[in-house]
Amino acid sequence: MIEKATFAGGCFWCMVKPFVEWDGIHKVTSGYMGGHIENPTYEDVKKGTSGHLEVVEIEYDAAIFSYEQLLDIYWMQIDPTDAYGQFHDRGASYATAIFTYTEEQKHIAIASKEKLAKSGRFDKPIVTIIRDAQHFYPAEDYHQDYYKKEPQHYKKDRTISGRDTFIEQHWKK
């Protein structure tokens, strides 16, 4: 059965590739969720006036790849202690959030967040919010699969942002 999961982890360009590489993941789409205007554009979201976050919507086969596994990958892509953006991307549209579609997803996400908080991996509180999913707006075509379309820029952006260094320091121990 195909299900959806939606995660905000800062720049959506950096959140696609970690998920597409797994069996059971059918599609990962960059987009926007959580705001108060219809059909936001990248410019609306980037300005921070629409209330939306940059997100990835993941369509996955729950019989092959579990929601728990998606959360494990998600946590390893972000700094869950930063409420004001991610790495060099600052502002509300780059905050972290888990958007849940069902009560089961909500319970699993809460348990996963609590487990991470108790793990001692971070010395600051986990501030990633868990919210009910809202309408998903796909980002413009040029944002989709950016890591494939602009591999050099993608790699440079990840390096300059500090995301890869953070992941290495906190997850590759």
C-alpha positions, 0 to 999 in steps of 0.5 A, spaced: 500 500 500 502 506 498 502 511 503 505 518 504 510 522 509 512 529 509 518 532 512 521 539 512 528 539 513 531 546 511 533 546 503 528 541 500 534 540 495 538 536 500 532 532 503 530 528 496 537 524 495 537 521 502 530 518 501 530 516 493 535 511 494 531 506 497 527 500 495 520 501 496 520 509 495 516 510 489 517 518 489 520 524 492 517 531 491 520 537 493 514 542 495 511 547 500 506 545 506 504 549 512 502 556 510 496 560 509 496 562 502 494 557 496 499 555 490 505 559 493 511 560 489 518 559 491 519 566 492 513 567 496 516 561 501 523 564 501 520 571 503 517 567 509 510 571 508 506 565 506 507 561 512 510 555 508 516 550 509 520 547 504 518 540 504 519 533 501 513 529 500 515 521 500 510 516 497 512 509 499 510 502 499 509 501 507 510 493 506 517 494 503 519 501 507 516 503 514 514 509 516 519 508 522 525 507 517 523 514 514 524 517 520 530 514 522 533 517 515 530 524 516 533 525 523 540 523 520 539 529 515 537 535 519 539 539 526 533 537 530 536 542 535 535 548 531 528 552 531 530 558 526 532 554 520 537 549 517 545 550 517 546 556 512 539 557 510 535 561 516 528 563 517 521 560 518 521 557 511 527 552 513 525 550 520 524 542 521 517 539 522 514 532 521 507 533 518 503 527 519 497 524 515 494 519 520 494 518 528 498 512 527 504 516 524 503 522 529 504 516 535 510 513 531 513 520 530 512 522 537 515 516 540 521 517 535 522 524 537 522 522 544 527 516 543 532 521 539 531 526 545 533 521 550 539 518 546 544 523 549 546 524 541 545 532 542 546 536 548 540 541 546 533 540 546 530 537 540 525 542 537 523 539 531 515 540 531 510 535 529 504 537 525 498 535 522 499 534 514 496 540 510 495 541 503 501 539 499 504 544 493 509 541 489 515 546 488 516 549 481 519 543 476 526 546 476 526 544 483 525 537 482 530 532 482 535 538 483 541 533 485 540 530 478 539 537 474 545 541 477 550 536 481 555 540 482 551 546 485 548 541 489 554 538 492 557 545 493 551 547 496 551 541 501 558 542 503 558 550 504 552 549 508 555 545 513 550 539 513 555 534 511 559 536 516 554 536 521 551 529 519 558 526 519 559 529 526 553 527 529 551 520 525 557 517 523 561 516 530 
